[in-house]
Amino acid sequence: MITIVVAVADNGVIGDGQGMPWHLPEDLKRLKAMTMGKPLIMGRKTYSSIGRPLPGRLNIVLSRDQEFAPEGVTVARNFEDALEAARRETARTGAGEIIIFGGAKIYELAWDLVTRMYITEVHVLPTGAVRFPRINPAQWRQTARESHLGDENAPSHDFVTLERIHPSS
């Protein structure tokens, strides 16, 4: 199974080119629980915004830069190689799920292969040029939604699970 994990603002923004324009401690805990032990595929900019490999997961980073070789990650030069490395890891560990971790270009490369999305809908309207692809509601069905009120530490947000609707369903 190939799954997207993403936090998206109400206006579609997922980043400002430097990172995420919000901080949701609850979402970070959820993210860790959902991805632990699973291979993560991400782009170089996403990796750089995190600044280090996420422990307990195979971090696969796409980069065409031949000099890019940080310690503790698997570097792939194209999406097919990244996917193959993730498939080998799931076969080795039995993880059963490959996580597409961002950014926007990586989401687009994986879009047609994705069967599930874990979306954190963040109820803010930040500025930012990095946006999540438009979701066609005819292709996805919501299977879970959990709403959270905001406070002084975090904006209101919803945890949403979407499953792809297959033509046979």
Buried (B, 14 or more C-beta within 10 A) or exposed (E): EBBBBBBBBBEBBBBBEEBBBBEBEEBEEBBEEBBEBBBBBBBBBBBBBBEEBBEEBBBBBBBEEEEBEBEEBBBBEEBEBBBEBBEEBBEEEEBEBBBBBBBBBBBEBBEEBBEBBBBBBBBBEBEBEBBBBEBEEEEBEEEEEEEBEEEEEBBBBBBBBBBBEEEEE
